[in-house]
Amino acid sequence: MLKKSLAIGLVAAITLTAGLALARDETGVITNIDAKADQITLSTGTTINLPENIEVESLKVGERVAVRYTVQKSGVALASKVSPAK
């Protein structure tokens, strides 16, 4: 009975977390800024969309940044934080 309960709990936990987007951290140099699309591209090749609370005008090509983002179900990377990196 205990093994069956543990198995059910494990399956439930995996099912619940499968739909969650995990936050990712990446550091790189901004190589391109698309102000119309609110996107930046890093030297790593990752293109990241910026939400309304992060102003694309505050960023510069050549700036080294640390970005926290999640990959949405659609495959789009969406930033939650962009800050200068050392």
VEXDRENZA-281482 format. One record per residue: x, y, z of N, C-alpha, C in turn; residue in one letter. Coordinates in steps of 0.05 Angstrom, whole numbers, m for minus. Layout:
! VEXDRENZA-281482
+--------+--------+--------+--------+--------+--------+--------+--------+--------+------+
!   n_c1 !   n_c2 !   n_c3 !  ca_c1 !  ca_c2 !  ca_c3 !   c_c1 !   c_c2 !   c_c3 ! rest !
+--------+--------+--------+--------+--------+--------+--------+--------+--------+------+
!      X !      Y !      Z !      X !      Y !      Z !      X !      Y !      Z !    A !
...
+--------+--------+--------+--------+--------+--------+--------+--------+--------+------+
***
This chain:
! VEXDRENZA-281482
+--------+--------+--------+--------+--------+--------+--------+--------+--------+------+
!   n_c1 !   n_c2 !   n_c3 !  ca_c1 !  ca_c2 !  ca_c3 !   c_c1 !   c_c2 !   c_c3 ! rest !
+--------+--------+--------+--------+--------+--------+--------+--------+--------+------+
!     17 !    m24 !      0 !      0 !      0 !      0 !     17 !     25 !      0 !    M !
!     39 !     25 !     16 !     56 !     49 !     18 !     71 !     53 !     m9 !    L !
!     80 !     31 !    m21 !     93 !     34 !    m47 !     75 !     46 !    m68 !    K !
!     50 !     37 !    m68 !     30 !     47 !    m87 !     25 !     77 !    m82 !    K !
!     23 !     85 !    m57 !     19 !    113 !    m51 !     43 !    130 !    m59 !    S !
!     66 !    120 !    m55 !     91 !    135 !    m63 !     92 !    137 !    m94 !    L !
!     85 !    116 !   m108 !     85 !    116 !   m137 !     64 !    137 !   m147 !    A !
!     41 !    137 !   m136 !     20 !    156 !   m144 !     30 !    185 !   m139 !    I !
!     42 !    189 !   m116 !     52 !    216 !   m109 !     74 !    225 !   m128 !    G !
!     91 !    206 !   m135 !    113 !    213 !   m154 !    102 !    220 !   m181 !    L !
!     84 !    204 !   m191 !     71 !    210 !   m217 !     57 !    237 !   m216 !    V !
!     43 !    243 !   m195 !     30 !    269 !   m193 !     50 !    292 !   m192 !    A !
!     71 !    289 !   m178 !     92 !    310 !   m177 !    104 !    315 !   m204 !    A !
!    110 !    293 !   m218 !    122 !    296 !   m245 !    103 !    309 !   m264 !    I !
!     78 !    302 !   m263 !     57 !    313 !   m280 !     54 !    343 !   m275 !    T !
!     54 !    351 !   m250 !     50 !    379 !   m243 !     74 !    396 !   m251 !    L !
!     98 !    386 !   m249 !    122 !    402 !   m255 !    128 !    401 !   m285 !    T !
!    117 !    383 !   m300 !    124 !    381 !   m328 !    115 !    406 !   m343 !    A !
!     93 !    418 !   m335 !     83 !    442 !   m349 !     96 !    468 !   m340 !    G !
!    112 !    468 !   m319 !    124 !    492 !   m309 !    149 !    499 !   m325 !    L !
!    152 !    524 !   m331 !    176 !    534 !   m344 !    197 !    540 !   m323 !    A !
!    221 !    529 !   m326 !    242 !    533 !   m307 !    258 !    558 !   m314 !    L !
!    264 !    574 !   m294 !    280 !    598 !   m299 !    309 !    590 !   m307 !    A !
!    319 !    604 !   m326 !    347 !    599 !   m335 !    362 !    625 !   m331 !    R !
!    388 !    623 !   m326 !    406 !    646 !   m324 !    427 !    644 !   m346 !    D !
!    432 !    666 !   m359 !    452 !    666 !   m380 !    467 !    693 !   m379 !    E !
!    492 !    692 !   m384 !    508 !    717 !   m385 !    521 !    718 !   m412 !    T !
!    521 !    742 !   m424 !    533 !    746 !   m450 !    533 !    775 !   m458 !    G !
!    544 !    780 !   m481 !    546 !    807 !   m492 !    523 !    811 !   m511 !    V !
!    510 !    834 !   m509 !    488 !    839 !   m528 !    500 !    845 !   m555 !    I !
!    491 !    829 !   m575 !    502 !    832 !   m602 !    481 !    845 !   m621 !    T !
!    456 !    845 !   m613 !    435 !    857 !   m629 !    412 !    865 !   m612 !    N !
!    400 !    888 !   m619 !    376 !    898 !   m605 !    355 !    903 !   m626 !    I !
!    331 !    891 !   m623 !    309 !    896 !   m641 !    288 !    911 !   m624 !    D !
!    288 !    937 !   m625 !    271 !    954 !   m608 !    241 !    949 !   m615 !    A !
!    235 !    946 !   m641 !    207 !    942 !   m649 !    196 !    916 !   m638 !    K !
!    212 !    895 !   m637 !    203 !    869 !   m627 !    208 !    866 !   m597 !    A !
!    221 !    886 !   m584 !    229 !    884 !   m556 !    246 !    858 !   m551 !    D !
!    267 !    855 !   m567 !    284 !    831 !   m565 !    313 !    839 !   m564 !    Q !
!    329 !    823 !   m550 !    358 !    826 !   m551 !    369 !    798 !   m559 !    I !
!    392 !    799 !   m572 !    406 !    774 !   m578 !    433 !    776 !   m564 !    T !
!    441 !    754 !   m551 !    466 !    753 !   m537 !    487 !    739 !   m554 !    L !
!    512 !    743 !   m546 !    535 !    731 !   m560 !    533 !    700 !   m559 !    S !
!    517 !    689 !   m542 !    514 !    660 !   m541 !    495 !    650 !   m563 !    T !
!    481 !    669 !   m576 !    463 !    663 !   m597 !    434 !    662 !   m588 !    G !
!    429 !    666 !   m563 !    402 !    665 !   m552 !    388 !    692 !   m557 !    T !
!    364 !    691 !   m568 !    347 !    715 !   m572 !    326 !    714 !   m550 !    T !
!    324 !    737 !   m536 !    307 !    738 !   m512 !    287 !    761 !   m515 !    I !
!    262 !    756 !   m511 !    242 !    777 !   m512 !    241 !    791 !   m485 !    N !
!    236 !    817 !   m486 !    235 !    833 !   m462 !    206 !    841 !   m455 !    L !
!    198 !    838 !   m430 !    171 !    846 !   m423 !    169 !    877 !   m421 !    P !
!    145 !    887 !   m417 !    141 !    916 !   m417 !    157 !    930 !   m394 !    E !
!    162 !    916 !   m372 !    176 !    929 !   m350 !    206 !    931 !   m353 !    N !
!    217 !    920 !   m375 !    246 !    923 !   m381 !    248 !    938 !   m407 !    I !
!    258 !    963 !   m405 !    260 !    981 !   m428 !    284 !    974 !   m446 !    E !
!    279 !    967 !   m471 !    300 !    960 !   m490 !    319 !    984 !   m494 !    V !
!    308 !   1008 !   m491 !    325 !   1032 !   m495 !    347 !   1035 !   m474 !    E !
!    344 !   1021 !   m451 !    364 !   1023 !   m430 !    388 !   1005 !   m435 !    S !
!    386 !    989 !   m456 !    408 !    970 !   m462 !    423 !    979 !   m487 !    L !
!    448 !    969 !   m489 !    466 !    977 !   m511 !    480 !    953 !   m523 !    K !
!    483 !    953 !   m549 !    499 !    932 !   m563 !    527 !    934 !   m551 !    V !
!    539 !    911 !   m545 !    566 !    910 !   m533 !    566 !    909 !   m503 !    G !
!    543 !    913 !   m491 !    540 !    912 !   m462 !    539 !    883 !   m453 !    E !
!    554 !    876 !   m432 !    554 !    849 !   m420 !    532 !    849 !   m399 !    R !
!    513 !    830 !   m402 !    490 !    828 !   m384 !    486 !    800 !   m374 !    V !
!    473 !    799 !   m351 !    463 !    773 !   m339 !    433 !    774 !   m343 !    A !
!    422 !    753 !   m354 !    393 !    752 !   m360 !    381 !    728 !   m347 !    V !
!    359 !    732 !   m333 !    343 !    710 !   m323 !    318 !    709 !   m340 !    R !
!    312 !    685 !   m351 !    289 !    682 !   m369 !    277 !    655 !   m367 !    Y !
!    253 !    652 !   m377 !    240 !    626 !   m380 !    233 !    622 !   m409 !    T !
!    233 !    597 !   m417 !    225 !    590 !   m444 !    195 !    582 !   m443 !    V !
!    179 !    596 !   m457 !    150 !    592 !   m457 !    144 !    567 !   m473 !    Q !
!    119 !    557 !   m471 !    111 !    533 !   m486 !    114 !    537 !   m516 !    K !
!    112 !    562 !   m525 !    115 !    568 !   m554 !    144 !    567 !   m562 !    S !
!    163 !    565 !   m543 !    191 !    564 !   m549 !    205 !    591 !   m547 !    G !
!    189 !    612 !   m541 !    200 !    639 !   m538 !    212 !    643 !   m511 !    V !
!    237 !    654 !   m511 !    250 !    661 !   m486 !    241 !    688 !   m476 !    A !
!    231 !    690 !   m451 !    220 !    715 !   m441 !    235 !    722 !   m415 !    L !
!    248 !    746 !   m416 !    264 !    755 !   m393 !    247 !    763 !   m370 !    A !
!    257 !    758 !   m346 !    245 !    769 !   m322 !    264 !    789 !   m309 !    S !
!    290 !    787 !   m316 !    309 !    806 !   m305 !    333 !    808 !   m324 !    K !
!    342 !    833 !   m328 !    367 !    838 !   m344 !    383 !    857 !   m327 !    V !
!    408 !    850 !   m322 !    425 !    868 !   m306 !    454 !    867 !   m317 !    S !
!    469 !    889 !   m311 !    497 !    889 !   m320 !    512 !    866 !   m307 !    P !
!    530 !    854 !   m323 !    547 !    832 !   m312 !    576 !    841 !   m311 !    A !
!    591 !    828 !   m294 !    619 !    835 !   m290 !    635 !    822 !   m312 !    K !
+--------+--------+--------+--------+--------+--------+--------+--------+--------+------+
***
